[in-house]
């Protein structure tokens, strides 16, 4: 692929527009929003891989490898980490990953967390995206600062506005709309 191209795998809302992959994006999104996606960017000196904020598509990384298949990482690395293996499980000769840990049974291979980005050069390093999950605000001593009722209601209103904007982006995309619901109370409210 030519350098400077950005590849989308999956679906998501980027800079207020709904996109479906696989697709080549004309630029790297300034504001990747919700969705189930991975973004790949090819630069002259490196390639970057970014997970969506909730890490819906599992990605595994280690020195010189990024993959969405743990068994391929095991073949490429060729060594299992017994401590990681005990934290995970093997069923019917299948190497799998326990979602309660970022360690994997493959030596030196970890799970890319939601919103993280991996830079691939001769080795692989990770860095957290800017304030994806910043945590609660704190005072100068590190103690949590609690929201006032008005601040809380303003935050709920902002969340509602983001949901409306995301749904509008999907409706404006010109694609068929699908609402996959479980039939439970929460999904029926979202559908409504």
C-alpha positions as CSV (number, residue, x, y, z in Angstrom):
1,X,0.0,0.0,0.0
2,X,1.2,3.5,-0.7
3,X,2.5,5.3,2.4
4,X,0.2,7.8,4.0
5,X,-2.9,5.7,3.5
6,X,-5.3,4.8,6.3
7,X,-7.3,1.6,6.2
8,X,-10.5,1.0,8.2
9,X,-11.5,-2.5,9.2
10,X,-14.9,-2.7,10.7
11,X,-17.5,0.1,11.2
12,X,-17.6,3.3,13.1
13,X,-18.3,7.0,13.2
14,X,-15.4,9.2,12.2
15,X,-15.5,13.0,12.4
16,X,-19.3,12.8,12.5
17,X,-19.7,10.4,9.5
18,X,-20.5,6.7,9.4
19,X,-18.0,4.5,7.6
20,X,-17.9,0.8,6.7
21,X,-14.7,-1.1,6.1
22,X,-12.8,-2.5,4.6
23,X,-12.1,0.9,3.2
24,X,-9.3,3.3,2.4
25,X,-9.8,6.6,4.3
26,X,-8.6,9.8,2.6
27,X,-7.2,11.1,6.0
28,X,-6.7,9.9,9.5
29,X,-9.9,10.8,11.5
30,X,-9.4,13.6,14.0
31,X,-12.2,12.2,16.1
32,X,-12.7,8.5,15.9
33,X,-15.9,7.8,17.6
34,X,-17.9,4.8,18.5
35,X,-17.9,1.5,16.5
36,X,-16.2,-1.8,16.1
37,X,-13.1,-1.1,14.2
38,X,-9.3,-1.1,13.8
39,X,-7.5,1.7,12.0
40,X,-4.2,1.1,10.2
41,X,-2.0,3.9,8.9
42,X,1.0,3.4,6.7
43,X,3.8,6.0,7.0
44,X,7.3,6.0,5.6
45,X,8.9,5.3,8.9
46,X,6.2,3.2,10.7
47,X,2.8,1.7,10.6
48,X,0.3,2.5,13.3
49,X,-2.6,0.2,14.4
50,X,-5.4,1.7,16.6
51,X,-8.1,-0.3,18.4
52,X,-11.6,1.2,18.9
53,X,-12.3,2.6,22.3
54,X,-13.9,-0.6,23.6
55,X,-11.5,-3.0,21.8
56,X,-14.4,-4.9,20.2
57,X,-11.9,-6.6,17.8
58,X,-9.1,-8.3,19.7
59,X,-5.6,-7.4,18.7
60,X,-2.4,-9.0,20.0
61,X,1.0,-7.4,19.9
62,X,4.6,-8.1,20.8
63,X,8.1,-7.5,19.4
64,X,7.7,-7.3,15.6
65,X,4.1,-8.7,15.5
66,X,0.6,-7.3,15.5
67,X,-2.2,-9.8,14.7
68,X,-5.9,-10.4,15.4
69,X,-5.3,-14.2,15.7
70,X,-3.5,-15.4,18.9
71,X,-2.7,-18.8,17.3
72,X,-0.7,-17.0,14.6
73,X,1.2,-15.0,17.2
74,X,2.0,-18.4,18.9
75,X,3.3,-19.8,15.6
76,X,5.4,-16.6,14.8
77,X,6.9,-16.4,18.3
78,X,7.2,-20.1,18.9
79,X,7.3,-19.9,22.7
80,X,4.6,-20.1,25.3
81,X,4.7,-18.2,28.6
82,X,3.8,-20.7,31.3
83,X,2.7,-17.9,33.8
84,X,0.5,-16.4,31.0
85,X,-0.8,-19.8,30.1
86,X,-1.9,-20.5,33.7
87,X,-3.7,-17.1,33.7
88,X,-5.4,-18.2,30.5
89,X,-6.9,-21.5,29.4
90,X,-6.2,-24.2,26.8
91,X,-9.2,-26.2,25.6
92,X,-9.0,-29.1,23.1
93,X,-5.4,-28.1,22.0
94,X,-6.6,-24.5,21.3
95,X,-4.7,-21.5,22.6
96,X,-7.2,-19.0,23.8
97,X,-7.2,-15.8,25.7
98,X,-8.9,-15.1,29.1
99,X,-10.4,-11.6,28.8
100,X,-9.7,-10.7,32.5
101,X,-6.0,-10.2,31.7
102,X,-3.9,-8.5,29.1
103,X,-1.3,-11.3,29.3
104,X,-1.6,-14.1,26.8
105,X,-0.1,-17.6,26.8
106,X,2.3,-16.5,24.1
107,X,5.6,-15.2,25.4
108,X,5.9,-11.4,25.0
109,X,2.5,-11.0,23.4
110,X,-0.2,-8.9,25.1
111,X,-3.7,-7.7,24.3
112,X,-4.1,-4.2,22.8
113,X,-6.5,-2.4,25.1
114,X,-9.4,-0.2,23.9
115,X,-8.2,3.1,22.4
116,X,-4.6,2.1,22.4
117,X,-2.3,2.5,19.4
118,X,0.6,0.4,18.4
119,X,3.5,1.7,16.3
120,X,5.2,-0.9,14.2
121,X,8.8,-0.3,13.1
122,X,11.6,-2.8,13.7
123,X,9.9,-3.5,17.1
124,X,6.5,-2.8,18.4
125,X,5.7,-0.3,21.1
126,X,2.3,0.9,22.5
127,X,1.1,4.1,23.7
128,X,-2.3,5.1,25.1
129,X,-4.4,7.5,23.1
130,X,-5.0,10.9,24.6
131,X,-7.3,10.6,27.6
132,X,-9.5,7.8,26.3
133,X,-10.5,6.9,29.8
134,X,-9.2,9.8,31.9
135,X,-10.9,8.8,35.1
136,X,-12.5,11.2,37.6
137,X,-11.2,14.7,38.0
138,X,-9.0,15.1,41.0
139,X,-7.8,18.0,43.2
140,X,-4.2,19.0,43.8
141,X,-3.8,16.2,46.3
142,X,-5.2,13.5,44.0
143,X,-8.6,13.3,45.8
144,X,-11.6,12.8,43.5
145,X,-13.7,15.9,42.8
146,X,-17.3,15.1,42.7
147,X,-19.8,16.6,40.2
148,X,-22.5,18.9,41.4
149,X,-26.0,17.8,40.4
150,X,-26.0,20.5,37.6
151,X,-22.6,19.3,36.3
152,X,-23.9,15.7,36.4
153,X,-27.1,16.6,34.4
154,X,-25.0,18.6,31.9
155,X,-22.8,15.5,31.4
156,X,-25.9,13.3,30.8
157,X,-27.2,15.9,28.4
158,X,-23.9,15.9,26.5
159,X,-24.0,12.1,26.3
160,X,-27.5,12.2,24.9
161,X,-26.4,14.7,22.3
162,X,-23.5,12.4,21.3
163,X,-25.9,9.5,20.9
164,X,-28.3,11.6,18.7
165,X,-25.3,12.8,16.6
166,X,-24.1,9.2,16.1
167,X,-27.5,7.9,15.1
168,X,-28.0,10.9,12.8
169,X,-24.6,10.1,11.1
170,X,-25.8,6.5,10.5
171,X,-29.1,7.6,9.1
172,X,-27.4,10.2,6.9
173,X,-24.9,7.5,5.5
174,X,-27.4,6.3,2.9
175,X,-26.9,2.7,4.1
176,X,-29.6,0.4,5.4
177,X,-30.1,0.8,9.1
178,X,-29.9,-2.3,11.3
179,X,-30.6,-2.4,15.1
180,X,-29.3,-5.6,16.6
181,X,-31.2,-6.0,19.9
182,X,-31.3,-8.8,22.4
183,X,-34.9,-8.2,23.4
184,X,-33.9,-7.0,26.9
185,X,-35.0,-3.7,28.4
186,X,-31.8,-1.7,27.5
187,X,-31.8,-2.7,23.9
188,X,-35.5,-1.9,23.5
189,X,-34.9,1.6,24.9
190,X,-32.0,2.1,22.5
191,X,-34.2,0.9,19.6
192,X,-37.0,3.3,20.6
